[in-house]
Amino acid sequence: MSLQIARLNETILMQQKLLDELEYISRLMHLKQPVTIEEFTKLLEMMKGGGTKLIFTEQGVFLDGRDTPAQREHGTKEMLDKLGVQLEIA
């Protein structure tokens, strides 16, 4: 029983650290401050270590006809693929 409690406490601590980091990044974004690669990578590593999935939602409005949803999706996929490669290297 004490082993289960210790694991639960460890999980809670890890989730609290992740929540703190998410709040920090959220605050930066709300204030329109830049988020560094190091800050974003730290957040992703914390999420990866805790078994957390990154869910990315992008919303767009295409009023001028210069960009299509397919083009945006392609560009976003390429950037996330590059991020994935970098995270595997790290």
Steps between C-alpha positions, in 0.01 A plus 500: 500500500779745585664432161176593325474819705860589416434448128184706522686783676773486233239518222326794669831684536587441133156618389529811718835585340344452157206720595737771627691493172177510296381800702831677443492442123132600490578823686777583252269437207219703657739792543615449140854433623723268297536141616854374454584167345649396833177577687287319244736201489503481880121491498492228234757293687294526818192392308689211339636383835157501657339311216307811399398547137536828316177594328545783253194687378532770239217716385522715190293734292581518130352822369744610233518174303881491516521207737292184509429271794697224325806725471476597868463136603801401288718776650394423855566127448850573369582719801368244750696224323817710535423560868453124548839429343666753731332352808619151405857630464492677838 
